[in-house]
Amino acid sequence: MLISKRMSGFGLLLLSRRTGVMSFTTTTLRSVAKHTVTSTSATPSPFSLLQPKSSIQYPTTNALRMSTTPEGELSISEIEALVAKKGDEIRALKTDGISKEDLAPHIAELKELKSRLPSTDPPPKPKPPKQQKQQKQKQPQTKKDDKPLTESEFRQARLDKLASMRDANVEPFAYTYEPTHTSQELIDLYDGKLEGGEEDSEVDVAVAGRILARRGFGKLSFYTIQDEMGIIQLQFEKSRMGESFKNLKAWTDTGDIIGARGTIRRTDKGELSVYAKEWTMLTKSIAPLPDKFHGLTDISKRYRSRHVDLIVNPNVRQTFRDRAKITMSLRQQLDQLGFLEMDTPVLHSISGGADAKPFETYHNSMDMNLTLRIATELHLKRLIVGGFDKVFEVGRIFRNEGISTRHNPEFTSVELYQAYTDYNDMMELTEQLICGMAETCNDDIASIPYGDDIISLARPWKRITMHDIVAEQLPDVDFTDTSPTNLEKAKASAAAAGVPKTEECKTIGYLLNACFEELCESKLIQPTFVTDYPVEISPLAKPHRSKPGLVERFELFATGRELANSFSELTDPIDQRARLEEQAAKKAAGDEEACDVDEGFLEALEVGMPPTGGLGIGIDRVVMLLTNSPSIRDVIAFPLLKPDS
């Protein structure tokens, strides 16, 4: 007799070298039988240790056999009979609706019985290494010599698939499709519903989106698609889809736009999926998307290929979604306040409304030199003269100036004008409008992250005059003394503080502004109104009612940059003509940013314009702040770029 190294729950298993008959030692067998048939025994049956606590106790085949089988050896045929009997018993229990917990000990007993039978199966063949399987899956992405496909070869492979679809009379560029839900709607609808492996077979949903990832497992495939609102998984099975499953694998690539219709299922791993019954090619993508692991990270390429940037970077899509909400909020607020949105010309015969160099163009049929507008101000003021009390325009502005993280040659602003108000009223309106825009994309406007700073838009905002804020940096300089002697002394102090080109400042007002821009502007991180500017740099603002040499003007600063500009608008046509003629003289002397004399605007002022407050807000810079975007190009969908060499 050979003694097996395996110990069973019923005793030591013995195998006869001569007869091949297995047996249990008599003593152990008798002991097991005693514990099995005596329900009140202090020592439990070995199989009872596997049984869960339950109000229903099902007898086991082993218990019945142990109570009736005499001592001695069990032959292989007897064990096979017990296996068959136990199998019949398990099937009957399943029919009766036994729970999984109560069925578990019976399954364990059946396995134990089967383990006593000598193995007749041939040894299993070794499985191929996992690495070989992965290489097989990647073969379509490489040539026969295992070199990666070039971009042109990728393109040709997709063109071949497109041709194959047309050969099969399948249109690769669909005309229409009707999704029933977006990805986010399905995620919200099934939040907290369906266990792993469970299906809602009563629904019929259709989704559409771009393929971001594909994972194939023979007769089963999982696709991840992206629509405008997010991503969702599609599950495809050959047994469910038939011949179309083969076409799915043969024709689709990452980047294709497809539609899928089916039920909803949550996979065993808990992933909500559309369990597809059918699929439709909506648009075959010819150019591959960037590598899924690295994405589109090159800044210049992101701006040049914004369409791809939007596909692969969800945060970029969110930025432009927030931008749309911000401008919509602005328009809604102004509409509720009674403002009328107007349209003014983009092509001007006279540039005006700001100190900026314009883009020049030419109209052939009219034989006219024209410029693109640098502001909407002068035409909107003429509408106030015409009898409208509240007007605004959200429009594109064009300035032929430098490019930086805060400057773009074309940008969007809102300019508004309200009769019978001044710059104090405009400060209140500015706070109201920007806070309203901020609430559309920020939960707490008192704590808005921007770079390394936290910006608070909680009202009221700080207000400080330009004189006072510059005096904090240059306390020994008197900017109210306009004498030539004081001007030279002030220039020396400013130059010592690091202010550049002080020698070019011809008046104390120009020097004051230069000191502010160099020493103060970048330090204004929290929203701050800087008020009461020198008249020299504000040709369209009304003189200050109590401070000679200054005008009623403010600029709003936050994150170290200007966000808004406002005046108590100059309504005196005589004073306005004198200031514009001074600007024209500067332009004739070579100042490209000085404006011209606009006779049409002056004629309107002579008719009479009521006291008016005006305000301009840079939409792009506000969006930068509210979306934590470091560059103006991040919030302009298609910024102007040099040609890609």
C-alpha positions as CSV (number, residue, x, y, z in Angstrom):
1,M,0.0,0.0,0.0
2,L,1.2,3.5,-0.8
3,I,0.3,6.3,1.6
4,S,-0.9,9.4,-0.2
5,K,0.5,12.8,1.0
6,R,-2.9,14.3,0.7
7,M,-5.0,14.3,3.8
8,S,-8.8,14.3,3.3
9,G,-11.5,15.5,5.7
10,F,-12.4,11.9,6.3
11,G,-9.1,10.4,7.2
12,L,-5.9,9.1,5.7
13,L,-6.3,8.0,2.1
14,L,-4.7,4.7,1.1
15,L,-4.1,3.5,-2.4
16,S,-3.3,-0.1,-3.2
17,R,-0.3,-0.5,-5.5
18,R,-1.8,-3.9,-6.8
19,T,-5.5,-3.3,-7.1
20,G,-5.7,0.5,-7.4
21,V,-8.5,0.5,-4.8
22,M,-8.7,3.5,-2.4
23,S,-9.8,3.1,1.2
24,F,-10.1,5.1,4.4
25,T,-8.7,3.8,7.7
26,T,-11.5,2.2,9.6
27,T,-11.0,4.1,12.7
28,T,-11.1,7.4,11.0
29,L,-14.2,6.4,8.9
30,R,-16.1,5.3,12.0
31,S,-15.2,8.5,13.8
32,V,-16.5,10.7,10.9
33,A,-19.7,8.7,10.6
34,K,-20.3,9.1,14.3
35,H,-19.9,12.9,14.1
36,T,-22.0,13.1,11.0
37,V,-25.1,11.3,12.1
38,T,-25.1,12.6,15.7
39,S,-26.4,16.1,15.4
40,T,-25.9,16.8,19.1
41,S,-22.2,15.8,19.0
42,A,-19.8,18.3,20.5
43,T,-17.4,17.8,17.5
44,P,-18.8,19.1,14.2
45,S,-18.6,17.4,10.9
46,P,-15.7,18.5,8.7
47,F,-18.1,19.8,6.1
48,S,-20.3,21.5,8.7
49,L,-17.4,23.9,9.2
50,L,-18.0,25.2,5.7
51,Q,-21.7,25.7,6.1
52,P,-23.0,29.2,6.8
53,K,-25.4,29.8,9.6
54,S,-28.9,29.4,8.2
55,S,-32.4,28.6,9.3
56,I,-32.6,25.8,6.7
57,Q,-30.2,22.8,7.0
58,Y,-29.9,20.5,4.0
59,P,-28.6,16.9,4.6
60,T,-25.5,16.0,2.8
61,T,-24.8,12.9,0.8
62,N,-21.7,12.2,2.9
63,A,-23.8,12.2,6.1
64,L,-26.2,9.6,4.6
65,R,-23.4,7.5,3.2
66,M,-21.4,7.5,6.5
67,S,-24.4,6.4,8.5
68,T,-25.1,3.4,6.3
69,T,-21.8,2.3,4.7
70,P,-20.1,-0.5,6.6
71,E,-16.5,-0.3,7.5
72,G,-14.1,-1.1,4.7
73,E,-12.6,0.1,1.5
74,L,-14.5,2.2,-1.2
75,S,-13.8,1.3,-4.8
76,I,-13.4,3.9,-7.6
77,S,-16.8,2.9,-8.9
78,E,-18.4,3.5,-5.6
79,I,-16.9,7.0,-5.3
80,E,-18.0,7.7,-8.9
81,A,-21.6,6.7,-7.9
82,L,-21.4,9.1,-4.9
83,V,-20.2,11.9,-7.2
84,A,-23.1,11.3,-9.6
85,K,-25.6,11.1,-6.7
86,K,-24.2,14.4,-5.2
87,G,-24.5,16.1,-8.6
88,D,-28.1,15.1,-8.9
89,E,-28.7,16.3,-5.4
90,I,-27.2,19.7,-6.2
91,R,-29.3,20.1,-9.4
92,A,-32.4,19.3,-7.4
93,L,-31.5,21.9,-4.7
94,K,-30.9,24.5,-7.4
95,T,-34.4,23.8,-8.8
96,D,-35.8,24.3,-5.3
97,G,-34.3,27.7,-5.2
98,I,-31.5,27.1,-2.6
99,S,-29.4,30.2,-1.8
100,K,-25.8,30.5,-2.8
101,E,-24.7,30.5,0.8
102,D,-26.6,27.2,1.6
103,L,-25.4,25.5,-1.6
104,A,-21.7,26.3,-0.9
105,P,-21.1,23.3,1.4
106,H,-22.6,20.9,-1.1
107,I,-20.4,22.2,-3.9
108,A,-17.4,21.8,-1.6
109,E,-18.4,18.2,-0.8
110,L,-18.7,17.4,-4.5
111,K,-15.3,18.8,-5.2
112,E,-13.9,16.7,-2.3
113,L,-15.4,13.5,-3.7
114,K,-14.0,14.2,-7.2
115,S,-10.6,14.8,-5.7
116,R,-10.4,11.2,-4.6
117,L,-10.7,9.9,-8.1
118,P,-7.4,9.2,-9.9
119,S,-6.6,11.8,-12.6
120,T,-7.0,10.6,-16.1
121,D,-6.6,14.0,-17.9
122,P,-3.4,14.6,-19.8
123,P,-1.1,17.3,-18.3
124,P,-2.2,20.8,-19.5
125,K,-0.2,22.4,-22.2
126,P,1.8,25.4,-21.0
127,K,0.2,28.7,-21.9
128,P,2.1,31.1,-24.1
129,P,3.8,33.9,-22.2
130,K,1.6,37.0,-21.7
131,Q,4.1,39.1,-23.5
132,Q,3.5,37.1,-26.8
133,K,-0.2,37.8,-26.5
134,Q,0.4,41.5,-26.1
135,Q,2.7,41.6,-29.1
136,K,0.0,39.8,-31.2
137,Q,-2.6,42.5,-30.3
138,K,-0.2,45.3,-31.3
139,Q,0.7,43.8,-34.7
140,P,-1.7,45.9,-36.7
141,Q,0.2,49.0,-35.4
142,T,3.5,47.8,-36.8
143,K,5.0,46.7,-40.1
144,K,6.2,43.2,-40.8
145,D,9.7,44.2,-39.6
146,D,8.2,45.4,-36.3
147,K,8.9,49.1,-37.0
148,P,6.2,51.6,-36.0
149,L,4.0,52.8,-38.7
150,T,4.7,56.3,-40.0
151,E,2.1,59.0,-40.1
152,S,1.5,58.5,-43.8
153,E,1.2,54.7,-43.3
154,F,-1.4,55.3,-40.5
155,R,-3.3,57.6,-42.9
156,Q,-3.2,55.1,-45.7
157,A,-4.4,52.3,-43.4
158,R,-7.4,54.4,-42.5
159,L,-8.1,55.2,-46.2
160,D,-8.0,51.5,-46.9
161,K,-10.7,50.9,-44.3
162,L,-12.8,53.8,-45.7
163,A,-12.5,52.2,-49.2
164,S,-13.5,48.8,-47.7
165,M,-16.6,50.3,-46.2
166,R,-17.7,51.9,-49.5
167,D,-17.0,48.6,-51.3
168,A,-19.5,47.0,-48.8
169,N,-22.0,49.8,-49.6
170,V,-21.6,51.4,-46.2
171,E,-21.4,55.2,-46.0
172,P,-18.4,56.2,-43.8
173,F,-19.7,59.8,-43.4
174,A,-23.3,59.7,-42.1
175,Y,-25.9,62.4,-42.8
176,T,-27.6,62.4,-39.4
177,Y,-28.0,60.5,-36.1
178,E,-30.3,60.9,-33.2
179,P,-28.8,60.1,-29.8
180,T,-31.3,59.7,-27.0
181,H,-28.9,60.7,-24.2
182,T,-25.5,62.3,-23.6
183,S,-22.9,60.5,-21.6
184,Q,-23.5,62.6,-18.5
185,E,-27.2,62.2,-18.7
186,L,-26.8,58.4,-18.5
187,I,-24.2,58.6,-15.7
188,D,-26.6,60.8,-13.7
189,L,-29.6,58.6,-14.5
190,Y,-27.9,55.4,-13.3
191,D,-26.0,56.9,-10.4
192,G,-26.3,54.3,-7.5
193,K,-28.2,51.9,-9.7
194,L,-27.3,48.4,-11.1
195,E,-24.9,46.1,-9.4
196,G,-21.8,44.7,-11.1
197,G,-22.9,42.4,-14.0
198,E,-26.5,43.7,-13.9
199,E,-28.3,44.9,-17.0
200,D,-31.3,47.2,-17.5
201,S,-32.8,45.2,-20.4
202,E,-36.0,47.3,-20.6
203,V,-34.4,50.5,-21.9
204,D,-33.3,51.4,-25.4
205,V,-30.7,54.1,-25.6
206,A,-28.5,55.6,-28.3
207,V,-25.3,57.6,-27.9
208,A,-22.8,59.1,-30.2
209,G,-19.2,60.2,-29.8
210,R,-15.6,60.0,-30.8
211,I,-13.7,56.8,-30.0
212,L,-10.9,57.6,-27.5
213,A,-9.9,54.0,-26.7
214,R,-10.5,50.4,-27.9
215,R,-9.9,47.2,-25.9
216,G,-10.5,43.9,-27.6
217,F,-10.8,40.4,-26.0
218,G,-11.6,38.1,-28.9
219,K,-15.4,38.0,-29.1
220,L,-15.7,40.9,-26.6
221,S,-14.7,44.5,-27.1
222,F,-15.0,47.6,-25.0
223,Y,-14.8,51.1,-26.5
224,T,-14.6,54.5,-24.7
225,I,-16.3,57.3,-26.6
226,Q,-16.4,61.0,-25.8
227,D,-19.3,63.4,-26.5
228,E,-19.6,67.1,-25.5
229,M,-20.5,66.3,-21.9
230,G,-18.0,63.5,-21.1
231,I,-17.1,59.9,-21.7
232,I,-18.9,56.6,-21.5
233,Q,-18.1,53.0,-22.3
234,L,-19.6,50.8,-25.0
235,Q,-19.7,47.0,-24.7
236,F,-19.8,44.9,-27.8
237,E,-20.2,41.1,-28.0
238,K,-20.1,38.9,-31.1
239,S,-23.0,36.7,-29.8
240,R,-25.2,39.8,-29.4
241,M,-24.3,41.6,-32.6
242,G,-23.6,38.9,-35.2
243,E,-21.8,39.9,-38.4
244,S,-21.7,43.6,-37.5
245,F,-19.2,42.8,-34.7
246,K,-16.7,41.7,-37.3
247,N,-17.1,45.0,-39.2
248,L,-16.8,46.9,-36.0
249,K,-13.3,45.5,-35.4
250,A,-12.3,45.7,-39.0
251,W,-13.4,49.3,-39.8
252,T,-13.0,51.4,-36.6
253,D,-10.1,53.4,-35.3
254,T,-9.4,55.7,-32.5
255,G,-10.7,59.1,-33.5
256,D,-13.7,57.8,-35.4
257,I,-17.1,59.1,-34.5
258,I,-19.7,56.4,-34.1
259,G,-23.2,55.8,-32.8
260,A,-24.3,52.9,-30.7
261,R,-27.8,51.7,-29.6
262,G,-28.5,49.1,-26.9
263,T,-29.4,48.6,-23.3
264,I,-27.5,49.7,-20.2
265,R,-25.3,47.4,-18.2
266,R,-22.8,47.7,-15.4
267,T,-19.8,45.5,-15.9
268,D,-18.4,43.2,-13.3
269,K,-15.9,45.9,-12.4
270,G,-18.7,48.4,-12.0
271,E,-18.2,50.4,-15.2
272,L,-21.5,51.8,-16.6
273,S,-21.7,50.8,-20.2
274,V,-24.1,50.9,-23.2
275,Y,-24.5,47.2,-24.0
276,A,-24.7,47.6,-27.7
277,K,-27.0,45.8,-30.1
278,E,-26.0,47.8,-33.1
279,W,-23.4,50.4,-34.2
280,T,-23.2,53.0,-36.9
281,M,-20.1,54.7,-38.4
282,L,-20.9,58.4,-38.4
283,T,-17.5,59.9,-39.4
284,K,-14.4,58.0,-40.4
285,S,-11.3,59.8,-39.0
286,I,-8.4,59.9,-41.5
287,A,-5.8,61.5,-39.2
288,P,-4.9,59.8,-35.9
289,L,-5.2,61.5,-32.6
290,P,-2.1,62.3,-30.5
291,D,-0.7,59.4,-28.5
292,K,-3.1,58.6,-25.7
293,F,-0.4,58.5,-23.0
294,H,1.2,61.8,-23.9
295,G,-1.6,63.7,-25.5
296,L,-1.2,67.2,-27.0
297,T,1.2,69.0,-24.7
298,D,3.2,71.3,-27.0
299,I,1.8,74.8,-26.3
300,S,2.3,76.1,-29.8
301,K,0.8,73.0,-31.4
302,R,-2.2,73.2,-29.0
303,Y,-3.0,76.7,-30.2
304,R,-2.5,75.8,-33.9
305,S,-4.5,72.6,-33.7
306,R,-7.2,73.9,-31.2
307,H,-9.7,71.3,-32.6
308,V,-7.4,68.5,-31.4
309,D,-6.6,70.3,-28.2
310,L,-10.3,70.4,-27.4
311,I,-10.6,66.6,-28.1
312,V,-7.8,65.4,-26.0
313,N,-7.8,68.0,-23.1
314,P,-11.1,68.1,-21.3
315,N,-10.0,71.1,-19.2
316,V,-9.6,73.2,-22.4
317,R,-13.2,72.3,-23.4
318,Q,-14.3,73.4,-19.9
319,T,-12.5,76.7,-20.2
320,F,-14.4,77.6,-23.4
321,R,-17.7,76.3,-22.0
322,D,-17.1,78.7,-19.0
323,R,-16.3,81.5,-21.4
324,A,-19.6,81.1,-23.1
325,K,-21.4,81.1,-19.7
326,I,-19.5,84.2,-18.7
327,T,-20.5,86.3,-21.8
328,M,-24.1,85.0,-21.6
329,S,-24.3,86.1,-18.0
330,L,-23.0,89.5,-18.9
331,R,-25.6,90.0,-21.6
332,Q,-28.4,88.7,-19.3
333,Q,-27.4,91.1,-16.6
334,L,-27.3,94.1,-18.9
335,D,-30.6,93.1,-20.4
336,Q,-32.2,93.0,-17.0
337,L,-30.8,96.4,-16.3
338,G,-32.5,97.9,-19.4
339,F,-29.4,98.2,-21.7
340,L,-29.8,97.7,-25.4
341,E,-27.2,95.8,-27.4
342,M,-26.1,97.7,-30.5
343,D,-23.8,97.0,-33.5
344,T,-21.3,99.6,-34.6
345,P,-18.9,99.6,-37.6
346,V,-15.7,97.6,-37.7
347,L,-14.3,99.5,-40.6
348,H,-13.5,103.1,-39.7
349,S,-12.3,106.0,-41.8
350,I,-10.9,107.8,-38.7
351,S,-9.4,105.8,-35.8
352,G,-10.4,106.9,-32.4
353,G,-11.7,106.0,-29.0
354,A,-8.3,104.8,-27.6
355,D,-4.6,105.3,-27.7
356,A,-3.6,102.4,-30.0
357,K,-2.1,101.7,-33.4
358,P,-4.7,100.5,-35.8
359,F,-4.6,97.9,-38.6
360,E,-4.9,99.6,-42.0
361,T,-6.8,98.3,-45.0
362,Y,-8.2,99.6,-48.3
363,H,-11.7,99.4,-49.8
364,N,-11.4,98.9,-53.6
365,S,-14.7,100.0,-55.0
366,M,-15.0,103.0,-52.7
367,D,-11.3,103.9,-53.1
368,M,-10.9,104.5,-49.4
369,N,-8.2,103.9,-46.8
370,L,-9.8,102.4,-43.8
371,T,-8.7,101.0,-40.4
372,L,-10.1,98.3,-38.2
373,R,-11.7,99.7,-35.1
374,I,-9.6,100.1,-32.0
375,A,-12.7,100.8,-29.8
376,T,-16.5,101.0,-30.1
377,E,-16.6,104.2,-27.9
378,L,-17.3,107.0,-30.3
379,H,-20.2,105.4,-32.2
380,L,-21.9,104.3,-29.0
381,K,-21.7,107.8,-27.6
382,R,-23.4,109.0,-30.7
383,L,-26.3,106.6,-29.9
384,I,-26.5,108.3,-26.5
385,V,-26.8,111.7,-28.3
386,G,-29.5,110.2,-30.4
387,G,-31.7,109.5,-27.4
388,F,-30.9,106.0,-26.1
389,D,-30.1,106.1,-22.4
390,K,-28.4,102.7,-22.0
391,V,-26.5,101.0,-24.8
392,F,-23.7,98.4,-25.0
393,E,-21.8,96.3,-27.5
394,V,-19.8,93.1,-27.0
395,G,-17.4,93.1,-29.9
396,R,-14.1,92.3,-31.4
397,I,-11.4,95.0,-31.1
398,F,-8.2,95.1,-33.3
399,R,-5.0,96.8,-32.2
400,N,-1.7,96.5,-34.1
401,E,0.5,96.2,-31.0
402,G,2.7,93.8,-29.2
403,I,1.8,90.2,-28.2
404,S,2.2,88.8,-24.7
405,T,0.4,86.6,-22.2
406,R,-2.0,89.5,-21.7
407,H,-2.1,91.1,-25.2
408,N,-3.5,89.7,-28.4
409,P,-4.0,91.7,-31.6
410,E,-7.7,91.0,-31.6
411,F,-9.6,90.7,-28.4
412,T,-13.2,91.0,-27.1
413,S,-14.5,93.8,-24.9
414,V,-17.8,95.1,-23.7
415,E,-18.3,98.9,-23.8
416,L,-21.4,100.4,-22.3
417,Y,-22.8,103.9,-21.8
418,Q,-25.5,105.1,-19.4
419,A,-27.0,108.6,-19.5
420,Y,-27.2,110.6,-16.2
421,T,-24.5,108.7,-14.4
422,D,-20.8,109.2,-13.6
423,Y,-17.7,107.1,-12.9
424,N,-18.8,106.5,-9.3
425,D,-22.0,104.7,-10.6
426,M,-19.8,102.8,-13.1
427,M,-17.7,101.4,-10.2
428,E,-20.8,100.0,-8.6
429,L,-21.9,98.5,-11.9
430,T,-18.5,97.0,-12.6
431,E,-18.5,95.1,-9.2
432,Q,-22.1,93.9,-9.9
433,L,-21.3,92.7,-13.5
434,I,-18.0,90.9,-12.7
435,C,-19.4,89.2,-9.6
436,G,-22.4,88.0,-11.6
437,M,-20.1,86.6,-14.3
438,A,-17.9,84.9,-11.6
439,E,-20.9,83.1,-10.1
440,T,-21.5,81.2,-13.3
441,C,-18.3,79.2,-13.0
442,N,-17.2,79.5,-9.3
443,D,-18.9,78.2,-6.2
444,D,-17.2,80.8,-3.9
445,I,-16.4,84.1,-5.5
446,A,-14.6,85.1,-2.3
447,S,-12.0,82.4,-3.0
448,I,-11.0,82.1,-6.6
449,P,-7.7,80.4,-7.3
450,Y,-5.4,82.1,-9.8
451,G,-1.9,80.7,-10.1
452,D,-0.4,80.8,-6.6
453,D,-2.9,83.4,-5.4
454,I,-6.5,83.3,-4.0
455,I,-8.6,86.2,-5.4
456,S,-11.5,87.5,-3.4
457,L,-14.3,89.2,-5.3
458,A,-16.3,89.9,-2.2
459,R,-17.7,93.4,-2.3
460,P,-16.8,96.2,-1.9
461,W,-13.4,96.4,-3.6
462,K,-10.5,98.6,-2.6
463,R,-10.5,102.1,-4.1
464,I,-7.4,104.3,-4.1
465,T,-6.3,107.3,-6.2
466,M,-3.3,107.1,-8.5
467,H,-1.5,109.8,-6.5
468,D,-1.9,107.8,-3.2
469,I,-0.8,104.5,-4.5
470,V,2.3,106.0,-6.2
471,A,3.1,107.9,-3.0
472,E,3.4,104.5,-1.2
473,Q,6.4,103.7,-3.4
474,L,7.8,107.3,-3.8
475,P,6.8,109.1,-0.6
476,D,9.3,112.0,-1.1
477,V,7.9,113.0,-4.5
478,D,5.2,115.7,-4.9
479,F,3.1,114.9,-8.0
480,T,0.8,117.8,-7.4
481,D,3.5,120.4,-8.1
482,T,3.6,121.0,-11.8
483,S,6.6,123.4,-11.8
484,P,9.6,122.6,-14.1
485,T,11.9,122.4,-11.1
486,N,9.8,119.8,-9.3
487,L,9.4,117.8,-12.6
488,E,13.2,117.4,-12.9
489,K,13.5,116.4,-9.2
490,A,10.6,113.9,-9.6
491,K,12.3,112.4,-12.7
492,A,15.5,111.8,-10.8
493,S,13.7,110.1,-7.9
494,A,11.7,107.9,-10.3
495,A,14.8,106.9,-12.3
496,A,16.5,106.0,-9.1
497,A,13.5,103.8,-8.2
498,G,13.9,101.9,-11.5
499,V,11.3,103.7,-13.7
500,P,12.5,103.6,-17.3
501,K,12.5,106.4,-19.9
502,T,11.7,109.1,-17.4
503,E,13.4,111.7,-19.6
504,E,10.6,111.2,-22.1
505,C,7.9,112.3,-19.6
506,K,7.2,115.9,-20.6
507,T,4.7,116.7,-17.8
508,I,4.2,115.6,-14.2
509,G,1.1,113.7,-15.3
510,Y,3.0,111.5,-17.7
511,L,5.6,110.8,-15.1
512,L,3.0,109.9,-12.5
513,N,1.5,107.4,-14.9
514,A,4.9,106.0,-15.8
515,C,5.7,105.5,-12.1
516,F,2.3,103.7,-11.5
517,E,2.8,101.3,-14.4
518,E,6.3,100.4,-13.3
519,L,6.1,100.4,-9.5
520,C,2.5,99.6,-8.6
521,E,0.5,97.8,-11.3
522,S,2.0,94.4,-11.0
523,K,1.4,94.4,-7.2
524,L,-2.4,94.8,-7.5
525,I,-3.3,91.2,-7.0
526,Q,-6.7,91.7,-5.3
527,P,-9.4,93.7,-7.2
528,T,-8.6,97.4,-6.9
529,F,-10.1,100.5,-8.4
530,V,-7.3,103.1,-9.2
531,T,-9.0,106.5,-9.6
532,D,-8.4,110.1,-10.7
533,Y,-5.9,110.0,-13.6
534,P,-3.9,112.8,-15.1
535,V,-5.7,114.7,-17.9
536,E,-2.7,114.2,-20.3
537,I,-3.4,110.5,-20.7
538,S,-7.2,110.7,-20.7
539,P,-8.5,112.7,-23.7
540,L,-12.1,111.5,-23.5
541,A,-12.8,111.9,-19.8
542,K,-14.5,114.8,-18.0
543,P,-12.2,117.0,-15.8
544,H,-12.3,116.2,-12.1
545,R,-14.9,118.3,-10.4
546,S,-12.5,119.2,-7.4
547,K,-8.9,118.2,-8.4
548,P,-7.3,120.4,-11.1
549,G,-5.1,118.6,-13.6
550,L,-7.0,115.3,-13.1
551,V,-10.0,113.6,-14.7
552,E,-12.8,111.4,-13.3
553,R,-11.5,108.1,-14.5
554,F,-10.8,104.7,-12.9
555,E,-9.2,101.5,-14.0
556,L,-9.8,98.2,-12.3
557,F,-6.8,95.9,-11.6
558,A,-6.6,92.3,-10.4
559,T,-3.9,89.7,-10.7
560,G,-1.5,92.5,-11.7
561,R,-3.3,93.5,-14.9
562,E,-6.0,95.9,-16.0
563,L,-9.5,94.5,-16.4
564,A,-11.7,97.5,-16.9
565,N,-11.6,101.3,-17.7
566,S,-14.2,103.9,-17.1
567,F,-14.8,107.7,-17.3
568,S,-17.3,110.3,-16.5
569,E,-17.6,111.0,-20.2
570,L,-16.5,114.4,-21.6
571,T,-19.6,116.1,-22.9
572,D,-18.1,119.6,-23.6
573,P,-17.5,119.7,-27.4
574,I,-15.1,122.7,-27.1
575,D,-12.8,120.9,-24.6
576,Q,-13.2,117.7,-26.6
577,R,-12.0,119.3,-29.8
578,A,-9.0,120.9,-28.1
579,R,-7.9,117.5,-26.7
580,L,-8.4,115.6,-30.0
581,E,-6.4,118.3,-31.9
582,E,-3.6,117.8,-29.3
583,Q,-3.7,114.1,-30.0
584,A,-3.6,114.7,-33.8
585,A,-0.5,116.9,-33.3
586,K,1.2,114.0,-31.4
587,K,0.3,111.6,-34.2
588,A,1.7,114.0,-36.8
589,A,4.9,114.1,-34.7
590,G,5.3,110.4,-35.0
591,D,3.1,109.0,-32.1
592,E,1.5,106.0,-33.8
593,E,-0.9,105.4,-30.9
594,A,-2.4,108.9,-30.8
595,C,-5.9,109.3,-32.3
596,D,-7.2,111.6,-35.0
597,V,-9.8,114.3,-34.9
598,D,-13.2,112.7,-35.6
599,E,-15.4,115.4,-37.0
600,G,-18.5,113.3,-37.0
601,F,-18.2,112.6,-33.3
602,L,-17.6,116.3,-32.5
603,E,-20.7,117.3,-34.5
604,A,-22.7,114.9,-32.4
605,L,-21.3,116.4,-29.2
606,E,-22.3,119.9,-30.4
607,V,-25.9,118.7,-30.7
608,G,-25.6,117.8,-27.0
609,M,-24.9,114.6,-25.0
610,P,-26.4,114.2,-21.5
611,P,-24.1,113.5,-18.5
612,T,-22.9,110.0,-19.2
613,G,-20.9,107.3,-17.5
614,G,-19.0,104.9,-19.7
615,L,-17.3,101.6,-19.0
616,G,-15.2,99.1,-20.9
617,I,-14.3,95.6,-19.7
618,G,-11.8,93.2,-21.3
619,I,-13.8,90.0,-21.6
620,D,-10.7,87.9,-22.3
621,R,-8.9,89.0,-19.1
622,V,-12.0,88.5,-17.0
623,V,-12.2,84.9,-18.4
624,M,-8.5,84.4,-17.6
625,L,-9.1,85.3,-14.0
626,L,-12.3,83.2,-13.6
627,T,-10.9,80.1,-15.3
628,N,-7.3,80.3,-13.8
629,S,-5.8,80.7,-17.3
630,P,-2.2,82.1,-17.3
631,S,-2.3,83.4,-20.9
632,I,-4.8,85.2,-23.0
633,R,-4.2,82.6,-25.8
634,D,-5.7,80.0,-23.4
635,V,-9.1,81.7,-23.5
636,I,-9.2,82.8,-27.2
637,A,-10.1,79.7,-29.3
638,F,-8.0,80.7,-32.3
639,P,-5.3,83.2,-31.4
640,L,-3.2,84.9,-34.1
641,L,0.1,83.0,-34.6
642,K,3.1,83.3,-36.8
643,P,3.1,80.8,-39.7
644,D,4.5,77.4,-38.7
645,S,7.8,77.2,-40.4
